[in-house]
Amino acid sequence: MSSIRRRLRRLLGKEDVLAISRRYFISNGFDGTLTSIGIIVGAVLSGIPDGITVIKIGLGAAVGLGTSAVWSVWEIERAETRAEIERIERAMLVDLDDTRVQREQRGARLLHATLSGLGPIIGIIVPLTPFVFEGTLFTMEMAAVIAVGLGIGVLGTFGAYMGSISGQRWYVAAVRMGLAGLVVALINLFLPG
C-alpha cells in the first residue's frame, strides 16, 4: 500500500501529469454539465411529470459520458504512451518493459482516465440534485431553475479554477465558462416542440 501511495505522490508531483489530468477532468466535466443542463431543460419542457424520471435520464447520461470519458482516455493515453516508450527505446537501444518509466506511465494513464470519468459524472449529478426534492420542496419548474443555476455554478467553478492556475482573473474565467450553461438553457427554451 505504501508503494502505491509513493507512486501516486510522485505522479501528483509531476506538473505534466497533473496538467493532462486537469484538462481531461475540466473538458469532460464541461461536457457533462452542458449535457445535464440540456437534459433538464428538455425534460421539463417536454412534460416529464416527476423529478425521479429526470434523475434516471440524467444518470443514464452520466453512465454514458463517464464510460466514454474513461474508455477513450485510457485508449488514447495507452497509444500515446506506447508510442513514447517505443521512441525512448529506439533512442536508448534498451527495452523498457517492467521498468519505472513504464510503471509511471501506466499510473499516469490510470489517473488521467479516472479524472476524465469523474468530470462528467460530477457535471451531471450536481445539477440533478434539486430533482431529489421535487414534489416535497420544489415543483418541477423550480427544480429546473435551481438545477440550471447549479450547472452554471459548476461551470463557473471550472472556469475560476482554470483562470486561477493560468494567471487570469478567476472571476472573468468563471463568467465565461458559466455563460455556456446559460446559452445551452436558452437555446433549449427556444427549440421547437
C-alpha positions as CSV (number, residue, x, y, z in Angstrom):
1,M,0.0,0.0,0.0
2,S,2.8,2.4,0.8
3,S,4.4,1.8,-2.6
4,I,1.1,2.8,-4.3
5,R,1.0,5.9,-2.2
6,R,4.6,6.8,-3.0
7,R,3.9,6.3,-6.7
8,L,0.7,8.4,-6.5
9,R,2.6,11.1,-4.7
10,R,5.3,11.1,-7.3
11,L,2.7,11.3,-10.1
12,L,0.8,14.1,-8.4
13,G,4.1,15.9,-8.1
14,K,4.7,16.0,-11.9
15,E,3.2,19.1,-13.4
16,D,2.9,17.5,-16.9
17,V,0.8,14.6,-15.5
18,L,-1.4,17.0,-13.5
19,A,-1.9,19.3,-16.5
20,I,-3.1,16.4,-18.7
21,S,-5.4,15.1,-16.0
22,R,-6.8,18.6,-15.3
23,R,-7.5,19.1,-19.0
24,Y,-9.5,15.8,-19.2
25,F,-11.4,16.5,-16.0
26,I,-12.4,20.0,-16.9
27,S,-13.1,19.3,-20.6
28,N,-15.3,16.3,-19.8
29,G,-16.8,18.0,-16.8
30,F,-17.8,20.9,-19.1
31,D,-19.4,18.4,-21.5
32,G,-21.3,16.6,-18.7
33,T,-22.6,19.8,-17.2
34,L,-23.8,21.2,-20.5
35,T,-25.4,17.8,-21.3
36,S,-27.1,17.9,-17.9
37,I,-28.5,21.4,-18.4
38,G,-29.8,20.3,-21.9
39,I,-31.4,17.2,-20.4
40,I,-33.0,19.1,-17.6
41,V,-34.5,21.9,-19.6
42,G,-35.6,19.5,-22.4
43,A,-37.2,17.1,-19.8
44,V,-39.1,19.8,-18.1
45,L,-40.3,21.4,-21.3
46,S,-41.4,18.1,-22.7
47,G,-43.6,17.5,-19.8
48,I,-41.7,14.8,-17.8
49,P,-44.0,14.6,-14.8
50,D,-41.6,13.9,-11.9
51,G,-38.1,14.5,-10.7
52,I,-37.2,10.9,-10.4
53,T,-37.6,10.4,-14.2
54,V,-35.3,13.4,-14.8
55,I,-32.8,11.9,-12.4
56,K,-33.0,8.5,-14.2
57,I,-32.4,10.1,-17.6
58,G,-29.5,12.2,-16.2
59,L,-27.9,9.1,-14.6
60,G,-28.1,7.3,-17.9
61,A,-26.2,10.2,-19.5
62,A,-23.7,10.2,-16.6
63,V,-23.1,6.5,-17.2
64,G,-22.7,7.0,-20.9
65,L,-20.4,10.1,-20.7
66,G,-18.4,8.7,-17.8
67,T,-17.8,5.4,-19.5
68,S,-16.9,7.3,-22.7
69,A,-14.5,9.6,-20.9
70,V,-12.7,6.7,-19.1
71,W,-12.5,4.4,-22.0
72,S,-11.5,6.9,-24.6
73,V,-8.8,8.5,-22.4
74,W,-7.5,5.1,-21.4
75,E,-7.1,4.1,-25.1
76,I,-5.8,7.4,-26.2
77,E,-3.2,7.5,-23.4
78,R,-2.3,3.9,-24.0
79,A,-1.5,4.5,-27.6
80,E,0.4,7.8,-26.8
81,T,2.5,6.3,-24.0
82,R,3.3,3.2,-26.0
83,A,4.5,5.3,-28.9
84,E,6.6,7.4,-26.4
85,I,8.1,4.3,-24.9
86,E,9.0,2.9,-28.3
87,R,10.7,6.3,-29.2
88,I,12.7,6.2,-26.0
89,E,13.6,2.5,-26.5
90,R,14.8,3.2,-30.0
91,A,16.8,6.2,-28.9
92,M,18.4,4.4,-25.9
93,L,18.6,1.0,-27.5
94,V,17.0,-0.6,-24.4
95,D,13.9,-2.5,-23.5
96,L,11.7,-0.6,-21.0
97,D,9.3,-3.4,-20.2
98,D,8.5,-3.5,-16.5
99,T,10.7,-0.5,-15.6
100,R,9.9,2.6,-13.5
101,V,9.2,4.5,-16.7
102,Q,6.6,2.1,-17.9
103,R,5.0,1.8,-14.4
104,E,4.8,5.6,-14.1
105,Q,3.2,5.9,-17.5
106,R,0.7,3.3,-16.6
107,G,-0.1,5.1,-13.3
108,A,-0.4,8.4,-15.2
109,R,-2.8,6.7,-17.7
110,L,-4.9,5.4,-14.8
111,L,-5.0,8.9,-13.2
112,H,-6.0,10.6,-16.5
113,A,-8.7,8.1,-17.2
114,T,-10.1,8.3,-13.6
115,L,-10.3,12.1,-13.6
116,S,-11.6,12.1,-17.1
117,G,-14.5,10.0,-16.0
118,L,-15.1,11.9,-12.8
119,G,-15.6,15.2,-14.6
120,P,-18.8,14.4,-16.5
121,I,-20.2,12.4,-13.5
122,I,-19.8,15.5,-11.3
123,G,-21.1,17.8,-14.0
124,I,-24.3,15.8,-14.4
125,I,-25.0,14.7,-10.8
126,V,-24.7,18.2,-9.2
127,P,-27.3,19.8,-11.3
128,L,-29.7,16.8,-10.9
129,T,-29.8,17.2,-7.1
130,P,-32.8,19.6,-6.9
131,F,-34.9,16.9,-8.6
132,V,-34.4,14.7,-5.5
133,F,-36.6,17.2,-3.7
134,E,-39.2,17.7,-6.5
135,G,-42.7,17.2,-5.0
136,T,-41.6,18.0,-1.5
137,L,-39.6,21.2,-1.6
138,F,-39.8,22.2,-5.3
139,T,-42.1,22.0,-8.3
140,M,-40.6,20.6,-11.5
141,E,-40.1,24.2,-12.8
142,M,-38.4,25.3,-9.6
143,A,-36.1,22.3,-9.6
144,A,-35.2,23.0,-13.2
145,V,-34.3,26.7,-12.5
146,I,-32.2,25.7,-9.5
147,A,-30.6,22.9,-11.4
148,V,-29.6,25.2,-14.3
149,G,-28.2,27.6,-11.7
150,L,-26.2,24.8,-10.1
151,G,-24.9,23.8,-13.6
152,I,-23.9,27.3,-14.3
153,G,-22.2,27.3,-10.8
154,V,-20.3,24.1,-11.7
155,L,-19.2,25.6,-15.0
156,G,-18.2,28.8,-13.2
157,T,-16.1,26.8,-10.7
158,F,-14.3,25.1,-13.5
159,G,-13.6,28.5,-15.1
160,A,-12.5,30.1,-11.8
161,Y,-10.1,27.2,-11.2
162,M,-8.7,27.3,-14.8
163,G,-8.4,31.1,-14.6
164,S,-6.5,30.9,-11.3
165,I,-3.9,28.4,-12.5
166,S,-3.3,30.4,-15.7
167,G,-2.9,33.8,-14.0
168,Q,-6.1,35.2,-15.4
169,R,-8.7,37.0,-13.4
170,W,-10.6,34.0,-12.0
171,Y,-14.0,35.7,-11.9
172,V,-13.7,36.6,-15.6
173,A,-12.9,33.0,-16.5
174,A,-15.8,31.9,-14.2
175,V,-18.3,34.1,-16.0
176,R,-17.0,33.0,-19.4
177,M,-17.5,29.3,-18.6
178,G,-20.8,29.8,-16.8
179,L,-22.2,31.7,-19.7
180,A,-22.0,28.5,-21.8
181,G,-24.6,26.9,-19.4
182,L,-26.9,29.9,-19.8
183,V,-26.6,29.7,-23.6
184,V,-27.5,26.0,-23.6
185,A,-30.5,26.6,-21.4
186,L,-31.7,29.4,-23.5
187,I,-31.3,27.5,-26.8
188,N,-33.2,24.6,-25.3
189,L,-36.0,27.0,-24.3
190,F,-36.5,28.1,-27.9
191,L,-36.2,24.7,-29.6
192,P,-39.4,23.7,-31.4
193,G,-41.7,21.2,-29.6
